[in-house]
Every structure is written in C-alpha cells, then in structure tokens.
Amino acid sequence: MLGAKRVYTLYVNMPNLTSASGSWVLNFAELDEADSGGYKRREASELAGPVPLRKVDPKYPPELRTAHVDGEVVLYAIIRKDGSVDSIQLVHSVDPHLDANAMEALAQWKFRAAEKHGEPVDLEAVVRIPFRSRAPSF
C-alpha cells in the first residue's frame, strides 16, 4: 500500500484485553503528495518517526471475546503534521463491530509529528491492530 517509498516500522506496546498478544504495528512512509510514484532518486534523509502521545484502545465487546471472534484489523490512515489522524480506511476486516471500534479508536490517537530536516511532515500509515480472545501462552 505504501508503494515504492521508504517504509519505517513502529511497534506500539498495547498489552491489554484487546491486544493481549502485544503491540500494534504501524508501518509508515512520508506522505509526498507531489510524488508521481516514479523512481526518481531521493536524497538520503532519515525520517524521525512519530511518537504516540495519546493512545486509545478499541472496545472489544465481551460477547465477541466469548465467541472467540479475533484476528487483526488493518487500517490505512494519514498522520498529520499536527499529530492528528485522519483519512482512515479499512484494509482488512475481522468483524464489522471490531473494524468500527478500531477505526474510532485510531481517530482519537494523538502523535508528536514525524520530522524530516527538523520540520514536521505528514505520514501515511498502515496500522495493524490485533484482537485476541485469549491471552497468549508463553
């Protein structure tokens, strides 16, 4: 989904009922609206990734946990220069309720913006949100 761009990965620890198995995974790349998708040579510059300031966990209804409805909801979103999250789209569904809860939760997240050359930049991100009905066995 992120094309030929340089992709970075951020693991966000969310050990709780929704994602007892561990982290949310955010794969992100700089959102460059002027990029035509070509293979032009880009200057080698590292992107300082976003930092979650406010994390909201999606609701996992008890009846879905009891019924062992689980899996990984995958969302696409834009993390803006101001740290807000918008343009959220469903990439991979688990259950309509879990999908909606994941989208609603992600929309409430707030980040310290990613930076390139000390300036905030918009990012596009693919976010993997695990829903596990049972705690992992170690």
TORNUTI-827383 format. One record per atom (N, C-alpha, C, CB): residue in one letter; x negated, y, z negated; residue number from 0. Coordinates in steps of 0.001 Angstrom, whole numbers, plus 500000, padded with zeros to 6 digits. Glycine has a CB too. Example, Ala and Ser with C-alpha at 12.3 -4.5 7.8 and 13.67 -1.06 7.14 Angstrom:
! residues 2
- res c1 c2 c3 n
- A 486810 494310 492200 0
- A 487700 495500 492200 0
- A 486800 496700 492200 0
- A 488692 495527 490954 0
- S 487150 497750 492920 1
- S 486330 498940 492860 1
- S 487100 500030 492130 1
- S 485916 499402 494275 1
END
This chain:
! residues 138
- res c1 c2 c3 n
- M 499198 498800 500000 0
- M 500000 500000 500000 0
- M 499155 501265 500000 0
- M 500912 499998 498818 0
- L 497970 501185 499459 1
- L 497145 502375 499363 1
- L 496241 502543 500577 1
- L 496313 502327 498106 1
- G 496377 501652 501541 2
- G 495667 501783 502806 2
- G 494169 501633 502681 2
- G 495973 503095 503416 2
- A 493459 502369 503528 3
- A 492008 502269 503601 3
- A 491317 503190 502609 3
- A 491539 502582 504998 3
- K 492063 503777 501697 4
- K 491488 504689 500717 4
- K 490687 503927 499668 4
- K 492587 505513 500047 4
- R 489819 504643 498973 5
- R 489100 504030 497858 5
- R 490084 503865 496707 5
- R 487855 504892 497425 5
- V 490205 502650 496214 6
- V 491179 502335 495172 6
- V 490456 502109 493845 6
- V 492017 501087 495558 6
- Y 491005 502702 492795 7
- Y 490486 502570 491440 7
- Y 491517 501808 490616 7
- Y 490170 503970 490807 7
- T 491069 501207 489518 8
- T 491973 500443 488661 8
- T 491861 500942 487226 8
- T 491660 498928 488737 8
- L 493035 501078 486588 9
- L 493110 501480 485186 9
- L 493986 500458 484463 9
- L 493683 502945 485030 9
- Y 493471 499884 483371 10
- Y 494241 498963 482544 10
- Y 494749 499738 481339 10
- Y 493384 497724 482105 10
- V 496056 499726 481137 11
- V 496656 500443 480024 11
- V 497199 499411 479048 11
- V 497782 501419 480508 11
- N 496599 499343 477866 12
- N 496982 498362 476872 12
- N 498361 498679 476320 12
- N 495954 498310 475746 12
- M 499290 497748 476498 13
- M 500663 497909 476017 13
- M 501103 496613 475327 13
- M 501633 498272 477195 13
- P 500417 496188 474258 14
- P 500767 494923 473610 14
- P 502015 495060 472746 14
- P 499601 494426 472761 14
- N 503147 494682 473284 15
- N 504416 494827 472586 15
- N 505397 493793 473114 15
- N 504983 496258 472752 15
- L 506645 493935 472773 16
- L 507636 492946 473209 16
- L 507757 492859 474724 16
- L 508984 493276 472618 16
- T 507691 493987 475400 17
- T 507865 493964 476840 17
- T 506695 493302 477539 17
- T 508051 495361 477364 17
- S 505510 493677 477127 18
- S 504336 493147 477817 18
- S 503388 492493 476821 18
- S 503612 494263 478592 18
- A 503899 491506 476124 19
- A 503111 490827 475095 19
- A 501852 490209 475677 19
- A 503946 489752 474410 19
- S 501857 489981 476984 20
- S 500682 489387 477612 20
- S 499564 490394 477824 20
- S 501061 488769 478931 20
- G 499815 491667 477552 21
- G 498729 492626 477641 21
- G 499037 493867 478430 21
- G 497570 491985 478223 21
- S 498159 494200 479329 22
- S 498104 495507 479953 22
- S 499041 495713 481134 22
- S 496741 495760 480390 22
- W 499389 496975 481305 23
- W 499920 497451 482574 23
- W 498682 497669 483439 23
- W 500812 498787 482416 23
- V 498790 497454 484718 24
- V 497681 497683 485628 24
- V 498083 498769 486607 24
- V 497279 496380 486371 24
- L 497272 499835 486688 25
- L 497502 500913 487635 25
- L 496371 500901 488654 25
- L 497598 502292 486913 25
- N 496707 500662 489904 26
- N 495755 500835 490992 26
- N 496083 502183 491605 26
- N 495830 499657 492061 26
- F 495084 503048 491742 27
- F 495385 504385 492236 27
- F 494334 504862 493217 27
- F 495498 505362 491083 27
- A 494747 505802 494041 28
- A 493865 506434 495019 28
- A 494267 507889 495125 28
- A 493937 505723 496413 28
- E 493338 508702 495576 29
- E 493641 510115 495743 29
- E 494707 510277 496821 29
- E 492366 510916 496104 29
- L 495690 511095 496516 30
- L 496743 511388 497480 30
- L 496241 512523 498358 30
- L 498102 511761 496771 30
- D 495926 512191 499593 31
- D 495387 513183 500510 31
- D 496375 513321 501651 31
- D 493962 512788 501028 31
- E 497301 514262 501509 32
- E 498364 514394 502488 32
- E 497846 514809 503854 32
- E 499380 515387 502007 32
- A 496658 515393 503909 33
- A 496089 515801 505193 33
- A 495445 514629 505919 33
- A 495065 516906 504987 33
- D 495256 513512 505218 34
- D 494608 512348 505815 34
- D 495557 511669 506780 34
- D 494146 511358 504732 34
- S 495114 511470 507992 35
- S 495949 510839 509011 35
- S 495848 509327 508975 35
- S 495566 511340 510383 35
- G 495075 508802 508021 36
- G 494927 507351 507938 36
- G 493776 506851 508779 36
- G 496200 506669 508367 36
- G 493023 507754 509389 37
- G 491889 507360 510211 37
- G 490727 506906 509361 37
- G 491459 508502 511105 37
- Y 489649 506576 510013 38
- Y 488483 506073 509300 38
- Y 487376 507112 509252 38
- Y 487975 504798 509951 38
- K 487743 508379 509095 39
- K 486725 509424 509031 39
- K 485845 509206 507796 39
- K 487383 510836 508998 39
- R 484613 509622 507892 40
- R 483667 509447 506796 40
- R 483955 510482 505719 40
- R 482202 509566 507298 40
- R 484116 510030 504525 41
- R 484376 510932 503407 41
- R 483113 511096 502597 41
- R 485526 510411 502521 41
- E 482994 512247 501984 42
- E 481851 512456 501108 42
- E 481974 511522 499916 42
- E 481757 513935 500650 42
- A 480835 511060 499438 43
- A 480846 510146 498296 43
- A 481040 510960 497026 43
- A 479529 509309 498226 43
- S 482215 510919 496483 44
- S 482505 511654 495260 44
- S 483418 510801 494397 44
- S 483153 513037 495566 44
- E 482991 510586 493178 45
- E 483799 509790 492267 45
- E 485005 510578 491778 45
- E 482959 509322 491083 45
- L 486055 509876 491612 46
- L 487287 510431 491090 46
- L 487333 510112 489600 46
- L 488541 509862 491843 46
- A 487542 511110 488762 47
- A 487735 510881 487329 47
- A 489203 510535 487155 47
- A 487318 512145 486453 47
- G 489481 509325 486733 48
- G 490845 508816 486677 48
- G 491742 509514 485673 48
- G 490815 507382 486366 48
- P 493027 509286 485812 49
- P 493989 509862 484881 49
- P 493894 509170 483520 49
- P 495418 509749 485444 49
- V 494329 509879 482485 50
- V 494347 509308 481139 50
- V 495775 509421 480613 50
- V 493321 510038 480183 50
- P 496381 508286 480231 51
- P 497751 508365 479691 51
- P 497774 509133 478375 51
- P 498337 506951 479484 51
- L 498630 510141 478304 52
- L 498810 510915 477079 52
- L 500085 510489 476355 52
- L 498854 512420 477395 52
- R 501117 510149 477130 53
- R 502375 509651 476557 53
- R 502785 508420 477353 53
- R 503510 510755 476585 53
- K 502936 507301 476624 54
- K 503331 506042 477248 54
- K 504717 505663 476724 54
- K 502284 504906 476955 54
- V 505588 505301 477629 55
- V 506932 504870 477253 55
- V 507114 503451 477764 55
- V 508037 505832 477828 55
- D 507462 502559 476856 56
- D 507645 501160 477214 56
- D 509077 500943 477696 56
- D 507323 500235 476012 56
- P 509269 500186 478771 57
- P 510636 499934 479242 57
- P 511401 499034 478292 57
- P 510611 499310 480628 57
- K 512704 499231 478255 58
- K 513562 498369 477440 58
- K 513599 496977 478057 58
- K 515000 498957 477322 58
- Y 513591 495981 477181 59
- Y 513677 494575 477606 59
- Y 514857 493993 476835 59
- Y 512312 493761 477325 59
- P 516064 494030 477416 60
- P 517261 493592 476696 60
- P 517108 492187 476106 60
- P 518464 493626 477625 60
- P 517535 492009 474857 61
- P 517383 490709 474190 61
- P 518000 489548 474978 61
- P 518011 490768 472816 61
- E 519125 489816 475650 62
- E 519753 488727 476407 62
- E 518887 488272 477579 62
- E 521122 489167 476921 62
- L 518104 489173 478154 63
- L 517197 488780 479243 63
- L 515981 488040 478695 63
- L 516745 490019 480045 63
- R 515485 488471 477515 64
- R 514381 487734 476879 64
- R 514823 486325 476523 64
- R 513882 488470 475614 64
- T 516016 486223 475939 65
- T 516538 484908 475539 65
- T 516720 483992 476744 65
- T 517873 485066 474799 65
- A 517138 484568 477868 66
- A 517335 483794 479099 66
- A 516014 483575 479854 66
- A 518345 484506 480012 66
- H 514901 484042 479271 67
- H 513564 483898 479871 67
- H 513479 484516 481268 67
- H 513183 482425 479946 67
- V 514146 485660 481428 68
- V 514010 486418 482677 68
- V 512729 487221 482535 68
- V 515272 487359 482962 68
- D 511695 486823 483271 69
- D 510435 487533 483165 69
- D 509729 487584 484511 69
- D 509541 486875 482122 69
- G 508652 488311 484531 70
- G 507886 488497 485756 70
- G 507196 489841 485725 70
- G 508787 488383 486995 70
- E 506776 490291 486882 71
- E 506040 491544 486973 71
- E 506747 492483 487945 71
- E 504581 491295 487418 71
- V 507220 493613 487412 72
- V 507808 494654 488250 72
- V 506651 495465 488817 72
- V 508819 495566 487439 72
- V 506678 495718 490118 73
- V 505635 496509 490758 73
- V 506281 497774 491320 73
- V 504906 495693 491885 73
- L 505716 498921 490923 74
- L 506237 500215 491348 74
- L 505158 501013 492070 74
- L 506769 501005 490142 74
- Y 505599 501882 492967 75
- Y 504730 502861 493611 75
- Y 505147 504216 493055 75
- Y 504835 502811 495202 75
- A 504178 505078 492754 76
- A 504505 506399 492206 76
- A 503405 507393 492544 76
- A 504708 506324 490675 76
- I 503746 508661 492390 77
- I 502772 509738 492540 77
- I 502517 510318 491148 77
- I 503281 510849 493546 77
- I 501244 510391 490768 78
- I 500847 511048 489523 78
- I 500355 512431 489935 78
- I 499727 510221 488724 78
- R 501082 513446 489519 79
- R 500826 514819 489961 79
- R 499695 515490 489193 79
- R 502079 515642 489824 79
- K 499229 516591 489742 80
- K 498154 517376 489122 80
- K 498511 517833 487723 80
- K 497826 518580 489975 80
- D 499808 518002 487458 81
- D 500234 518442 486121 81
- D 500425 517262 485162 81
- D 501537 519240 486222 81
- G 500139 516034 485618 82
- G 500239 514853 484770 82
- G 501593 514170 484788 82
- G 499914 515222 483386 82
- S 502556 514745 485495 83
- S 503878 514120 485579 83
- S 503865 513001 486627 83
- S 504964 515179 485926 83
- V 504886 512175 486577 84
- V 505018 511052 487503 84
- V 506328 511224 488268 84
- V 504979 509673 486745 84
- D 506248 511112 489600 85
- D 507479 511209 490390 85
- D 507389 510324 491630 85
- D 507749 512674 490799 85
- S 508370 510431 492492 86
- S 508435 509656 493741 86
- S 508319 508154 493487 86
- S 507327 510103 494696 86
- I 508927 507682 492410 87
- I 508820 506275 492015 87
- I 509683 505413 492941 87
- I 509251 506081 490529 87
- Q 509059 504354 493465 88
- Q 509752 503421 494344 88
- Q 509479 501989 493883 88
- Q 509308 503619 495820 88
- L 510471 501147 494045 89
- L 510333 499730 493695 89
- L 509625 498984 494818 89
- L 511717 499094 493413 89
- V 508550 498278 494468 90
- V 507799 497488 495438 90
- V 508139 496006 495290 90
- V 506283 497714 495264 90
- H 508211 495538 494025 91
- H 508533 494131 493754 91
- H 509516 494065 492594 91
- H 507243 493304 493435 91
- S 510624 493400 492829 92
- S 511703 493303 491849 92
- S 511609 492027 491025 92
- S 513050 493367 492545 92
- V 512071 492135 489781 93
- V 512214 490963 488912 93
- V 513696 490738 488624 93
- V 511411 491145 487580 93
- D 514361 491790 488193 94
- D 515773 491769 487823 94
- D 516249 493227 487921 94
- D 516005 491152 486356 94
- P 517456 493464 488419 95
- P 517901 494861 488565 95
- P 517803 495685 487275 95
- P 519326 494882 489053 95
- H 518106 495080 486130 96
- H 518024 495810 484863 96
- H 516571 496111 484484 96
- H 518703 495007 483743 96
- L 515703 495106 484621 97
- L 514289 495316 484291 97
- L 513652 496308 485259 97
- L 513520 493979 484319 97
- D 514018 496218 486536 98
- D 513493 497158 487538 98
- D 513854 498590 487153 98
- D 514045 496825 488951 98
- A 515124 498826 486846 99
- A 515600 500167 486492 99
- A 514937 500655 485204 99
- A 517135 500172 486334 99
- N 514812 499760 484212 100
- N 514178 500149 482949 100
- N 512702 500509 483157 100
- N 514304 499012 481919 100
- A 512018 499751 484026 101
- A 510606 500048 484306 101
- A 510467 501402 484998 101
- A 509980 498938 485181 101
- M 511332 501684 485958 102
- M 511276 502955 486682 102
- M 511572 504127 485745 102
- M 512272 502948 487857 102
- E 512560 503951 484897 103
- E 512931 505002 483936 103
- E 511788 505275 482955 103
- E 514209 504600 483163 103
- A 511146 504212 482477 104
- A 510043 504373 481532 104
- A 508858 505073 482195 104
- A 509610 503007 480977 104
- L 508472 504634 483384 105
- L 507322 505232 484056 105
- L 507550 506720 484332 105
- L 507032 504493 485365 105
- A 508773 507094 484646 106
- A 509091 508503 484924 106
- A 508841 509389 483700 106
- A 510555 508639 485373 106
- Q 508811 508799 482501 107
- Q 508603 509565 481274 107
- Q 507135 509642 480850 107
- Q 509413 508960 480160 107
- W 506270 508900 481536 108
- W 504855 508938 481196 108
- W 504285 510307 481504 108
- W 504082 507852 481953 108
- K 503248 510675 480758 109
- K 502525 511927 480988 109
- K 501039 511597 480957 109
- K 502895 513029 479911 109
- F 500299 512127 481924 110
- F 498870 511863 482048 110
- F 498062 513150 481944 110
- F 498572 511162 483370 110
- R 496811 513003 481509 111
- R 495847 514060 481782 111
- R 495444 513788 483224 111
- R 494586 514061 480757 111
- A 495534 514788 484064 112
- A 495374 514602 485501 112
- A 494009 514032 485873 112
- A 495584 515915 486211 112
- A 493997 513307 486984 113
- A 492739 512873 487576 113
- A 492034 514106 488115 113
- A 492969 511807 488703 113
- E 490699 514034 488204 114
- E 489940 515181 488691 114
- E 488905 514754 489719 114
- E 489261 515903 487531 114
- K 488689 515636 490659 115
- K 487628 515477 491643 115
- K 486943 516830 491738 115
- K 488181 514990 493051 115
- H 485635 516865 491556 116
- H 484857 518111 491525 116
- H 485395 519059 490448 116
- H 484889 518804 492911 116
- G 485899 518500 489340 117
- G 486405 519304 488236 117
- G 487781 519909 488449 117
- G 485458 520383 487961 117
- E 488411 519590 489571 118
- E 489739 520118 489882 118
- E 490779 518995 489806 118
- E 489751 520779 491289 118
- P 491954 519265 489241 119
- P 492997 518242 489201 119
- P 493448 517860 490612 119
- P 494195 518735 488378 119
- V 493742 516575 490795 120
- V 494223 516082 492088 120
- V 495455 515201 491895 120
- V 493109 515296 492819 120
- D 496290 515167 492912 121
- D 497423 514248 492934 121
- D 496910 512860 493290 121
- D 498517 514718 493945 121
- L 497553 511847 492708 122
- L 497199 510455 492998 122
- L 498433 509709 493465 122
- L 496585 509764 491755 122
- E 498213 508676 494245 123
- E 499272 507706 494472 123
- E 498853 506451 493722 123
- E 499509 507425 496019 123
- A 499821 505771 493142 124
- A 499501 504631 492286 124
- A 500463 503480 492522 124
- A 499528 505043 490819 124
- V 499942 502277 492395 125
- V 500746 501062 492349 125
- V 500628 500561 490921 125
- V 500271 499969 493413 125
- V 501772 500453 490241 126
- V 501805 500126 488818 126
- V 502441 498759 488627 126
- V 502577 501203 488019 126
- R 501727 497877 487938 127
- R 502218 496516 487657 127
- R 502621 496445 486189 127
- R 501127 495427 487993 127
- I 503906 496148 485972 128
- I 504460 496145 484617 128
- I 504946 494737 484281 128
- I 505622 497180 484482 128
- P 504262 494052 483360 129
- P 504660 492684 483029 129
- P 505819 492635 482037 129
- P 503477 491926 482463 129
- F 506741 491740 482308 130
- F 507807 491404 481359 130
- F 507634 489928 481050 130
- F 509261 491723 481938 130
- R 507363 489608 479785 131
- R 507155 488215 479367 131
- R 508125 487898 478240 131
- R 505675 487967 478914 131
- S 508877 486836 478416 132
- S 509861 486475 477398 132
- S 509251 485722 476227 132
- S 510950 485644 478014 132
- R 508028 485231 476403 133
- R 507352 484512 475330 133
- R 505975 485124 475124 133
- R 507244 482994 475650 133
- A 505521 485079 473897 134
- A 504167 485541 473614 134
- A 503188 484573 474252 134
- A 503915 485662 472082 134
- P 502050 485054 474738 135
- P 501084 484158 475348 135
- P 500475 483225 474320 135
- P 499997 484948 476043 135
- S 500105 482043 474741 136
- S 499434 481099 473841 136
- S 497935 481259 474043 136
- S 499892 479611 474108 136
- F 497221 481411 472933 137
- F 495782 481645 473023 137
- F 495028 480408 472657 137
- F 495357 482792 472131 137
END
